[in-house]
Amino acid sequence: MHVSVPPAVQIAVTAALVVWMATGFTRLPGRWLRWKMFCRATFTIVTLTGTKDGRTEPVNVYDHLSPGSFILGPPQLQAIVSHLITSGRYDRIDGHGRVLSERGEQRVEVRDGHVVL
């Protein structure tokens, strides 16, 4: 076996992989998430405040996601907010943030426990 064959194959495979990965960053609709791996994902970045008996405190909804999970869409946000209110932990939850998806960036608000896009 020739010594030059494996390095030539490695170079060809590496070049093909680099080209394939570079085409993954082509322009897709929206300002965010242009890489094909994330183009169908929806991320929510939100700041919430919970009120219980007239006292307010910050609410971290990401503590209520499955371990290792970071994708939080509006339906999942609504489910967590509803759970926190129905469980009696808070009387109401309010806040604001952004939703990043294949459609671009949108504002999101939470008003009295309801997610509004």
N, C-alpha and C positions, 0 to 999 in steps of 0.2 A: 504494500500500500504506500502511496506517495505521501510524503509529509505535508505537501502543499494543499491536499484535498480538504482536510478538516478545517484549516483556517479559511479557505475560500468559501466553504459551505457556511461556516459561522458568519463570515462577513455578509454573505447573501441573505441569510436568515435575519441577521441584525438589521440590515438595510430595509428588508421587507417589513419588519416589525416597526421600525421608525417611521416609514411611510404610512403604514396603517394607522399608527397612533396619531401622526400629524394630521391625517384627514379627519380624525375624530373631532378636531377642534375647528372644523369648518363652521361657517356662520349659519346658525339655526334661528328661528323666530325668537324674539325676546332678547333682553339685554343680559340675562343671567343664564347659567346652565347650558352653555353651548356644546359641551362635550356630550357625545351620544350616550355615555353611561348615565348621565344625570338629566337628560332632556325631558324625561317623563316624570321626574320626581318633583314634589312640591314641598318646599321648606317654609316654615313660619317662624319669624323672629318677632317675639311679642313681649311686652312689659305689662304685667298685670298687678292689680292691687285688690286684695280681698278685704271685705268689711265684715266684722263679727261683733255684734253688740256695740256698735258705734266706733270701734277701734279698727284702724286699717293696718295692713302689713303687706309686704310684697309677696307675690305668689309665683313660685317657680314650677311651671307646668312640666318642665323637662324632667323633674324628679319623678313624675308619674308615668314616664315612658318605660318600655321594656329595656333592660340593660343592653347597651350597645346600640340602641336605636336613636337616631337623630332626625328622622324624617317625620315632620309633624304638619299635616295638612289641616285645613279648616274643619273638616268633619271630626278628626281626632281631637282637635282643640276644643270643639263644642262638647264632645263626650267627656273630656277631662273636667272642663268647667262645670258641666251639669252634675257630674259625680261629686265634685267638691261642694257644690251647693246642696244637693239632695242628702249627702251624708251628714250635713249639719256643721261642717267645718267652717263655712262662710255663709253669711246671709246674702251677699251679692259680690260679684267680681266684675271689675271694670278694667279697661286697658286699651292699648293701641300697639300697632306694629306693622309689619310688612309680610306679604306672601310672595315668595319667589317661585315661579313655575315656568313652564315652556311658553306661557303667554306674556312673560315679562314680570315686572314688579307691580304689585297692587297694595293699596293700604287696607288694613284690616282693623276693626275696632271690636271691642267686647263691651257691650252696654248692658248692665244689669243681668249679666250671665248669658247673653246672646251674642254669638259671633256674627258680625255684619261686615260683608266685603264692600 
